[in-house]
């Protein structure tokens, strides 16, 4: 404040000196009245120093050089009007426009690009489309080292070699046998509507029915003993030519079981055929029995079906 008063005092002295130096009429009529300072033409004597304002805020106001003092004599006819200086412009801090940090958009594919609304005094930010933002700069890190999956090429299921081999080449079962084939003395006889096979190692008689009833095949224990009657005279007169009463174990089962007798009918040979049979069971419980004619009987589990296979095809009696 003291410096400001000093500046005003120097400026007043300077103005007085200019008024006196520039007066061109030494004699003035006393009765003409006071002469205002604004009617006097003041010739410039030099370039007046001016204050240079700067936008940079400073705690110390600029110092102006004082003008050279000029001794002046004021005549009595002049009325000195002291000019009032305008209020000094005190430098103020210019607000620095700091751009606001734009909000980092989250990369969500379903959002559409939007434009931020400009705010007064703040920089305008424009959110660019999400697809143009490099994911390496804006996407939040999920995993620094994502696990790399191990992908393997699926291997086709190859058939596993069987530990044991089948005793036949036709059919070709989809499963492996549970054990090597078993060799056994056997007997075989054909009937009007089916077959009978006796397997000595099992002491069992297998009956295969060639009709539409169930079960399609059955197995029975052989109850025949040597010394028992081989046949029954009551069945010596079959109703059809070239048909016979079965004998020994087949005959005993046939005569004592009316269901078997009605489903099979009469035997078509006078006696059974003795031979050596091979039997083998698969992993699915299917039983295979060879016959004396190079055929193979395939008996599905639970008596649901049976099929007779030969070397060159399939025979279903």
C-alpha positions, 0 to 999 in steps of 0.5 A: 500500500505504501508503494502505491501511495508513492507511485501516485505522488510521483505521478502527480508531480510529473503531471504538474511539470508537464502542465507548466512546460507546455504552456505557450501563452505567458500572459492570460487575461485575469477576467477570462475565468479559470482555464480547465486542464482539459482545454490545454493541449499538452505536447508529449515530451517522451514515452511514458513508462507503462506497466506490463501486466503478465498472466503469471501470478506474482506476489511482488507487484511490478516496480515502475521507474519514477519520472524525472522531476521537473520544477514548475511554477504554477501561475495564479490564474490556473486552476489545477485539476488533479487527475484521479488515477483509475484503480490499479489493476491488481494482478490476479491469479489466472485459473489454470484449466486442468483437464479432468481425467476421463473415466475409463470405460469398461469394455462391455460389448453391449454398450454403445459409444457415448459422448460426455457432456461438456462442463464449464471450466473443464476440458471436454472429454469424448469417450471413443467407441469401446471397440477402438480401445486397446485391451492392453491399455484399458482392460482390467487384468484378469490373470497375469499368467492365464493357464494354458489348456492342454488339448489332446487329439482324441484317439479312436477306440481300437479293439482290445486284443482278446486274451483267448481266441474263439474256436470258430471263425463264423460268427465274429462276436463283438466280445471276447471269450471268458476262457479257452474252448472246452472239449467234451463228448456230446450227442446231437439229434434233430427234431421236427421243430428243433434240436437237442444237444447233450454236453457230457462235461456239463451233464446237460441237455440243451433244447432249441425250439424252432417256434415263436414261443418263449423261451427260445431255448432251455437247458436241463440236467441229464437224468439218464443212467446206464441200465435204464430203459432206452425207450418206451413201447408206448411211443413206438408208433409215431404219427408221421413217417420218417419220425422216431421216438428219441432214446436214452437221455433225450428220450427220457426228457422228451417223454417226461416233459409234455411241453418239450414233446409238444414244442419239438415234435418227433425226432427226425433220425432214429438215433442221436449222433455222437461227436466231440463238441467245443463250448465257449462262453463270451463276456456277455454270457452268450454260449457257443456250442459246435455241432457235428455238421461244422455248425455253431449254435449261438445261444443268447443269455436268458434263453431269448434267442438262438442262431445256428451258424455255419462256415459260409453263412447262417442257418435258421431251421 
